[in-house]
Every structure is written in C-alpha cells, then in structure tokens.
Amino acid sequence: MWESESESASAHKYGGGLLTSSNHGVKTEGFVQRGHSWYVATDIPSDFLVQIGEANFHLHKYPLVSRSGKLSRVIYESHDPDLNKIVIDDIPGGAEAFELAAKFCYGIAVDLTAGNISGLRCAAEYLEMTEDLEEGNLIFKAEAFLSYVVLSSWRDSIVVLKSCEKLSPWAENLQIVRRCSESIAWKACANPKGIRWSYTGRTAKISSPKWNDMKDSSPSRNQQVPPDWWFEDASILRIDHFVRVITAIKVKGMRFELVGASIMHYATKWLPGLISDTAIPGDEASNCSMSNSSSSGGSSWKGGLHMVVTGTKDDTSSLQAKEQRMIIESLVSIIPPQKDSVSCSFLLRLLRMAIMLKVAPALVTELEKRVGMQFEQATLADLLIPSYNKGETMYDVDLVQRLLEHFIIQEHTESSSPSRQSFSDKQHMGMGCILNAKARVARLVDSYLTEVSRDRNLSLTKFQVLAEALPESARTCDDGLYRAIDSYLKAHPTLSEHERKRLCRVMDCQKLSIDACLHAAQNERLPLRVVVQVLFAEQVKISNALASSSVKDVESESHAMVTNRKTLLEGTPQSFQEGWTAAKKDINTLKFELESVKAKYMELQNDMASLQKQFDKMLKQKHTSAWSSGWKKLSKLGRTTHLVENQDDSPEIQDSLEQNRKTTRRWRNSIS
C-alpha cells in the first residue's frame, strides 16, 4: 500500500518519493529554464526541438524515441534524417505535463502529486509511453499512482477531479473522471461515525490521512462528523463533474434530503444571484460576488467560479450568463424526484433565475411542476417574481397562475392518498386547527392578489382568473379576498359599475367576518348591490344564531369570531390596516346599532309569540261552533237593519249601530 505524506506538503510520492526510469546514455543533472526555453544540463548538445505554445524544449532524440511511441513514429516516418523540430500544440496538460514526461525519459526523478498526476497520465497516453517500448513505462507508473494513492484519499480524489477540468476529453476517455467520482461517492456515503480525519469543511489543523487509516484515535479525530461534511469539498468541482459525483452518490443510496441539501449548497456558491435579488448577469457587483462566494466557509479550498474579465463588458456578461444557464440546467436535472428534497423557496429562486437567463422551456416547465408539488410551503416574498417582458405587469402573474394549476393537478392526483404533512404545518395555525394545504395556498394567493392588485397594468381578467382558480372549499373565510378586491378598487378607480360587480362576484359575502362586513357596509368603492348582499348575509347570520341559541350565546360567539379574525388582519398590508384603523369609530357605532337591532328583534319575537297564543286560544273556544256563531251574527245583523229602517232619526240607535261596527271590525283585525 502506498503511504501518504501530510496534506501541507500537497504531494504523494511514488516509489521512494520519486518517479524515475533507467538512464538512456545521456547523463544529466536536470533541466535548466531560460525564459521560455528549457535546456538539458549535459555536455552533449541537443539535436531536437519540441515546441509547445511559447515553450521550447531543446532535447535529444534518443531518450525521447526510446520511451515515446508517438515521437518515434513522427521522427522515423518523416523520412527526413535532418528533422530537428516538432510542434505539439494539442498535448493534454500542456508544457507542464510534457516537461515531466521529458524528465522521465531522461531518468530524472519526478515528483508525483495529486495536482500533476492527471495531466501527466493524459500526456503519457498522448505520447504513447506504453509497456511495448519498455517495461515500467510512464503509463504504467502513473496508473499505479492513481489507483493506489489517489483513489484511497478523499482530498487527492477531489484535487485530481478538479484538475481534470482542463483535460477534456482525455481524462474522460481514460476513465479518470469516472474513477474519481465513484471514489468520492463511496467515501461520501460512508458512515460519518467511521470518519476520523479533519474534513475539509473546517480548517484542518492536522494532516489528512488515507481513507483506511484508523489508527489514530486522538480527540481531534474522534470529533463528531456531521452528515454534510462533504458539501464544501464537492462544491468546488465544475458543474459537469459535480453532476457525475451526485449521480454516483444517488446510485449508492444516499438519503434524498442530503442530496438535495448538497445541491442547494452548490447553487448558492456558484449562483450568487440566487441569494441577492440585485445580482444580474453583467453587473460588476455580481462578478465580484461570484469569486468571493467561493471562499465562504472554513474550507481551505480556493475553488469557485473565478471570471477572467477579458474583452468588452457585454462579452463578459454573455459568458457569465451562459455558464450560469448551464449550471441551472444541470442542477434541475439532478434534483431528486422526492418531494421536500429541496425547499420550495430554493425552487422558486432557481425558477426566477431560469426565467431571467432564458433557460430551456422544458426545464422551466419541470421546475414549475416541482414548485407545484410543494406550493403550500411558498412565501409571498418568493412569489413576487418580476415580469421580464416589457410593457406588461410588474410581477409575473401568469407564472403564479401556472404554479397554482400544477398544485391543483397534484392535489387531484394525490386525492386518494393520506393527507400530506409538511414542515410548515406548525407555522400555519388558525381557527383552532392546522390548516390543510389548500387553505394555506388560498391564504397565500389572497396575499399575492393584495400585493399585485396595486399594479395599474393588472387586468381585471387576470385578477379574476387567479382568484377563482381554487375551489370554493379551499376558503373558509373570504376576508383575504375582500382585502385584495378593495386594494384593486383603490388602484383602479376608473372601473365601470359592471366591472366592479364582476370583480366582486369572486367573493362570497356569506364567508366574510363581522369586521369585514362592517367595513364593507361603509365602503363607497363597492357597488350598492354588493353592500346590500353583505348586510343581508350578516342579518341571516344573526337570525340563524338567534334561532339556535340565546342572546348571551350569540354575543360570546360573535366575540370569538372577531377574536379569530385578528390573525387575518395582522397579515394584511400596512395600507389596508390603516384603512381599518380609520374606520374604527364607525365600526364601534355600527356595533352599538347592531346590538339595538338585536334587542328590538327580541321584542318583536315576544310580541309575535303572545299574538300566536291569543290566536290559538280563540280557535279552541269551548261550547262554540262555527255554525252557531254564524247564525248569531246574522240574527244580530238583521235586528240592527230593522232598527235602522224604522228609526233612522233616532240618535240612540245610531250610536248602537256605530258601536256594533267597531266591535266587528276589531274582532276581524284580531284574527287576521
């Protein structure tokens, strides 16, 4: 097993610390650099020049052809005995990797480290330094170092994978990326209780041992390791390599919550606009935060997205937007499918950036569906996504409409499954019980409508469609919807009577609280018909309450209803709360009048009861029949008529007749 030195040295040495080969007839003490040129420290003059970019290597043919199949073939197939120069611009690893390979050909000791092994391995493959030419050639020894040293170390695997970013597609074809990704995934999925090194998520005070080194049981190594210890190290990788690592981690069965948390950590580091709403592509502050964010945390890594500002500002902005677009598209593709793997707030911020950067429409739709799965967890601040189409509304109302549709579809799909519980259940208490998902979404939509209703460009149709998107059962109280309607009427004073009626049609007057009814009764912006409906609905409530309970019970119930509505008023915008405060005196006056109406209503009820008793008593008179009563009336009427005909001038008879008429009229009124 290869031994590893401390990480402060940043080097793993192979074969006694140095990688060497046998001498091939040219004795040298090493390479000497003069400017951009390299010379072999030997008495034999060089006879071959290798040019790589601006670097010139003055070498000898024999050591090179004895180890490199490519250089041997180029020299001997050229049919030019005087060939003394070759240009190699496409060698992986560049001049640095070729320098190490050339030293190996001359038998000079080469230090192998995690930082140079990937470039040297790719350069050896390019130069065809195989075992067919000589046993123990560079490819064999580089592979041995990768397998026995690098892949057994967490830090070295990260460093090698990071160095592979400049070696595409060679590192991919040689399986270096795959092997390092699987090694990182295997170590990340291990039980944290078995990890006894100072992980790079914190400042390392000791050297990092190899993966299987468990001998040291010092307190610093026995410290409790959190499950997210690997987040910071994995976040320094380029997005395509990070995707490879996360994919391997998911295959190995890591919990989806941890996978989602690592994705959120990576996104906040590489997408500064995800946190700062003002960070937009092309902004200089955004460019600065891009590199500064990479140094967050206690890690000693200096990774991150460092933008090299070259060319015009527009070019830099376009490059940065392209890279961020690629990051967003890649992250969306690896988010675990399980609900709550990432937060709804993160999804909405990612969706906001995706729309701003014009990510592929299919991925935007996928994000919208993910938000719809957990829409009840959203907050008003996350939903206030600006509309990036000029001339339209300030906020993207159509987007919220689509999110709501996805939520409704998801609810219908899961209607047969048990009701879902989310992390925010304890934060949404009201009316003495936990609100379900639809109720929380209804409150969220009402708050959103109240906020966006101030926009004069918001059409009545969009407001109405969004307000009516949820079923009626989702709202147990329409106070929030009334606030939104009142706010819209304030911002759109030129609405016609028909449009105001159409707007108020989305509200159910029977679902308004007492406070909302009292406010609506004095609201001059509402159509008169709506005010009448509000008053009628409130009167019906009072009548039903009086019919089912005593006055004291009704008063206590009304007081409880007012108390329960305070939570709704606390969540209203400041402007609407001021409106409630201004109408406080009028509300108290109406409350007093309402109590008077209740008392008068009770008096009328008592009078009606007494009249009903009298009516029942007269119908049940004993020893009296309808026929006998009728004959008595007719005979009495006949006698009266006879007296009138015979004595028209008698004042006594006139008084008697008048008396009978009054008595008859009074009796008829009493039974009508």
PyMOL commands that set and color helices and strands:
alter all, ss='L'
color gray80, all
select helices_A, chain A and resi 7-9+61-67+69-77+94-105+117-126+138-150+154-166+170-173+176-188+192-194+231-234+239-251+256-270+272-274+284-295+313-334+344-356+361-373+375-377+380-383+397-413+425-427+437-452+460-467+472-474+479-491+497-504+509-511+514-521+528-548+551-564+566-570+574-582+584-619+626-646+651-671
alter helices_A, ss='H'
color red, helices_A
select strands_A, chain A and resi 31-34+37-40+48-52+55-59+85-87+429-430+433-434
alter strands_A, ss='S'
color yellow, strands_A
deselect
rebuild
show_as cartoon
